[in-house]
């Protein structure tokens, strides 16, 4: 059986499960993960959900989200402590990623099969500022994924904190009208390298909080929708000098 993008679902299952087995010790033994909002995940529908989040590494952030989504599927009250959920992870999950990043090596190419919706950045490529027209096929594929399941996107399109959001996220929200779930993360930049593949520091606190779906006015201007999203993920200018929380009330 194949998914909406023609990928073999069993192969995606193997990749997600094996990657989960490799990363689970990093999130539970090597570092400490505190996940808040598991109750939010358990109440979400099976499709038309868009997660919007800040971004600190290329892959570690997404990996912990996959763990959280699968644990919620199993209705595990203790979060990701018990890795049994890797026997049947949530597979209708996709994430938006830069095509340049996902083609940068064999590991990213493998991870791409786990649910990446690769898009061409319109403002940056190979470390240089550019100006490129939006590829409408990218937007269509994101829409297909939203209609089929859960999608994770990073409105800033970069791992730098407090960068301005990109209006493409707002246009997608206006067009496809998904439930929009804000996510705020912290600690990944300290614990991992930029790619999120190599450890930098052990015993770090990784925090991830899922907030209830936003009350979105889908008919509002894209700028207004984007402002709502950026405030919800605590990346608007008003949060620049606010220290991140040391921990959340959630599953440890």
C-alpha positions as CSV (number, residue, x, y, z in Angstrom):
1,X,0.0,0.0,0.0
2,X,1.2,3.5,-0.8
3,X,0.5,6.9,0.6
4,X,-0.7,10.0,-1.2
5,X,2.8,10.7,-2.5
6,X,3.2,7.2,-3.9
7,X,5.6,6.1,-1.1
8,X,5.4,2.6,0.3
9,X,3.7,2.8,3.7
10,X,5.6,-0.2,5.0
11,X,8.9,1.3,4.1
12,X,7.9,4.5,5.9
13,X,6.9,2.4,8.9
14,X,10.4,0.8,9.0
15,X,12.2,4.1,8.8
16,X,10.1,5.8,11.4
17,X,10.3,2.8,13.8
18,X,14.1,2.3,13.4
19,X,14.8,6.0,13.6
20,X,12.6,6.1,16.7
21,X,14.6,3.3,18.3
22,X,17.9,5.2,17.6
23,X,16.6,8.5,18.9
24,X,14.6,7.4,21.9
25,X,17.6,6.9,24.2
26,X,18.8,10.4,23.3
27,X,15.5,11.9,24.4
28,X,15.0,9.9,27.6
29,X,18.4,8.7,28.8
30,X,21.1,11.0,27.4
31,X,18.9,14.1,27.8
32,X,15.7,14.7,29.6
33,X,12.5,15.5,27.6
34,X,9.6,17.4,29.1
35,X,6.6,17.3,26.9
36,X,3.5,19.3,27.8
37,X,0.1,19.2,26.0
38,X,-0.1,15.5,25.4
39,X,-3.8,15.8,26.2
40,X,-4.1,18.3,23.3
41,X,-2.7,15.7,20.9
42,X,-5.2,13.0,22.1
43,X,-8.2,15.2,21.2
44,X,-7.1,16.1,17.6
45,X,-8.8,14.7,14.5
46,X,-7.0,12.3,12.3
47,X,-6.6,14.8,9.4
48,X,-6.5,18.5,8.6
49,X,-4.1,19.5,11.4
50,X,-1.2,21.9,11.0
51,X,1.4,22.1,13.7
52,X,3.3,25.4,13.6
53,X,6.5,25.6,15.6
54,X,9.8,27.4,16.2
55,X,12.8,25.5,15.0
56,X,16.2,24.8,16.5
57,X,17.8,21.9,14.6
58,X,17.1,20.3,11.2
59,X,15.9,16.9,12.5
60,X,15.9,16.5,16.3
61,X,12.9,18.8,16.8
62,X,10.8,16.8,14.3
63,X,12.0,13.5,15.7
64,X,10.7,14.3,19.2
65,X,7.4,15.4,17.6
66,X,7.1,12.0,15.9
67,X,7.7,10.3,19.2
68,X,5.0,12.5,20.9
69,X,2.5,11.9,18.1
70,X,2.9,8.1,18.3
71,X,2.8,8.0,22.1
72,X,-0.5,10.0,21.9
73,X,-1.8,7.5,19.4
74,X,-1.2,4.8,22.0
75,X,-2.9,7.0,24.6
76,X,0.2,6.8,26.8
77,X,-0.2,8.9,29.9
78,X,3.5,9.0,30.7
79,X,4.5,10.5,27.3
80,X,7.4,8.8,25.6
81,X,8.8,6.9,28.6
82,X,7.6,3.6,27.2
83,X,8.9,3.0,23.6
84,X,6.3,0.3,22.8
85,X,4.5,2.9,20.7
86,X,7.3,2.4,18.1
87,X,5.7,-0.9,17.3
88,X,2.9,1.0,15.6
89,X,3.9,4.7,15.2
90,X,1.6,7.3,13.7
91,X,2.3,7.3,10.0
92,X,-0.1,10.0,8.6
93,X,2.4,12.7,9.6
94,X,4.4,14.9,7.3
95,X,6.7,17.8,7.8
96,X,7.7,20.7,5.5
97,X,11.5,20.9,4.8
98,X,13.8,22.7,2.5
99,X,14.7,20.6,-0.6
100,X,18.3,21.7,-0.2
101,X,18.5,20.3,3.3
102,X,16.9,17.0,2.5
103,X,19.2,16.4,-0.5
104,X,22.4,17.1,1.5
105,X,23.3,13.5,2.3
106,X,22.2,9.9,2.6
107,X,20.7,10.3,6.1
108,X,18.5,13.3,5.1
109,X,17.4,11.4,2.0
110,X,16.3,8.5,4.2
111,X,14.6,10.8,6.6
112,X,12.8,12.4,3.7
113,X,11.0,9.2,3.1
114,X,9.6,9.4,6.6
115,X,7.3,12.2,5.6
116,X,9.2,15.2,4.3
117,X,7.3,17.6,2.0
118,X,10.3,19.2,0.3
119,X,9.9,22.8,-0.9
120,X,12.2,25.3,-2.6
121,X,13.0,28.3,-0.4
122,X,12.1,31.5,-2.2
123,X,14.5,33.7,-0.1
124,X,17.7,31.7,0.5
125,X,19.7,29.0,-1.1
126,X,23.3,27.6,-0.5
127,X,23.7,30.3,2.2
128,X,23.0,33.2,-0.1
129,X,20.0,35.5,-0.3
130,X,17.9,35.0,-3.4
131,X,14.5,36.0,-4.7
132,X,12.5,33.2,-6.4
133,X,8.8,32.8,-7.3
134,X,6.7,30.5,-5.2
135,X,6.4,27.0,-6.7
136,X,2.7,26.4,-6.6
137,X,3.2,22.6,-6.8
138,X,4.9,22.9,-3.3
139,X,1.8,24.5,-1.9
140,X,-0.4,21.8,-3.5
141,X,1.6,19.0,-2.0
142,X,1.4,20.6,1.5
143,X,-2.4,20.9,0.9
144,X,-2.6,17.2,0.0
145,X,-0.8,16.3,3.2
146,X,-3.0,18.4,5.3
147,X,-6.1,16.8,3.8
148,X,-4.6,13.4,4.5
149,X,-3.2,13.8,8.1
150,X,-1.0,15.9,10.3
151,X,1.6,18.3,9.0
152,X,4.4,20.1,10.8
153,X,5.7,23.4,9.5
154,X,8.2,26.0,10.7
155,X,6.9,29.5,9.7
156,X,10.4,31.0,10.1
157,X,12.0,28.6,7.7
158,X,15.2,28.7,9.7
159,X,16.7,27.6,13.0
160,X,17.5,31.1,14.0
161,X,15.4,32.4,16.9
162,X,13.0,35.4,16.4
163,X,13.4,35.5,12.6
164,X,10.4,36.9,10.9
165,X,7.8,34.4,9.8
166,X,7.1,33.7,6.1
167,X,3.6,34.6,4.7
168,X,3.5,31.2,2.9
169,X,2.3,29.6,6.1
170,X,-0.5,32.1,6.4
171,X,-1.6,31.5,2.8
172,X,-1.7,27.8,3.4
173,X,-3.8,28.3,6.5
174,X,-6.2,30.5,4.5
175,X,-6.5,28.1,1.6
176,X,-6.8,24.8,3.4
177,X,-8.3,25.9,6.8
178,X,-6.7,23.3,9.0
179,X,-6.8,23.2,12.8
180,X,-3.6,25.1,13.7
181,X,-1.8,23.8,16.7
182,X,1.1,26.0,18.1
183,X,4.2,24.3,19.4
184,X,7.1,25.9,21.3
185,X,10.4,24.1,21.8
186,X,13.6,24.8,23.6
187,X,16.9,23.1,24.6
188,X,17.6,21.4,21.2
189,X,20.1,24.0,20.1
190,X,22.2,23.4,23.2
191,X,22.0,19.6,23.1
192,X,22.6,18.9,19.4
193,X,24.5,20.3,16.5
194,X,22.6,22.3,13.9
195,X,21.5,19.2,12.0
196,X,20.3,17.6,15.2
197,X,22.2,14.4,14.4
198,X,25.2,14.7,16.7
199,X,25.2,15.4,20.5
200,X,26.9,18.4,21.8
201,X,25.9,18.3,25.5
202,X,24.5,15.6,27.6
203,X,21.9,15.9,30.4
204,X,20.2,18.8,28.7
205,X,16.6,19.6,29.3
206,X,14.5,19.4,26.1
207,X,11.1,21.1,26.3
208,X,8.2,20.8,23.9
209,X,4.8,22.2,24.5
210,X,1.7,21.7,22.4
211,X,-1.0,24.4,22.8
212,X,-4.7,24.1,22.1
213,X,-5.7,24.9,18.5
214,X,-5.8,28.6,17.6
215,X,-9.0,30.4,17.0
216,X,-8.1,31.5,13.5
217,X,-10.1,33.9,11.3
218,X,-9.5,32.3,8.0
219,X,-10.8,35.3,6.1
220,X,-8.3,37.7,7.7
221,X,-5.4,39.1,5.8
222,X,-2.3,36.9,5.6
223,X,-0.3,39.4,7.7
224,X,-2.8,39.1,10.5
225,X,-2.8,35.3,10.5
226,X,0.9,35.2,10.5
227,X,1.1,37.6,13.5
228,X,-1.3,35.3,15.4
229,X,0.9,32.3,14.6
230,X,4.2,34.0,15.5
231,X,2.8,35.2,18.9
232,X,1.4,31.7,19.6
233,X,4.9,30.1,19.1
234,X,6.5,32.9,21.1
235,X,8.7,34.1,18.2
236,X,7.3,37.6,17.8
237,X,9.4,40.6,18.8
238,X,7.7,40.9,22.2
239,X,9.3,37.6,23.4
240,X,12.9,38.5,22.4
241,X,14.0,39.4,26.0
242,X,11.7,36.9,27.8
243,X,13.8,34.0,29.2
244,X,12.6,30.6,28.2
245,X,10.9,28.4,30.9
246,X,13.2,26.0,32.6
247,X,10.6,23.3,32.5
248,X,6.9,22.7,31.6
249,X,4.3,20.9,33.6
250,X,4.2,17.8,31.5
251,X,5.6,14.3,31.0
252,X,9.2,13.9,31.9
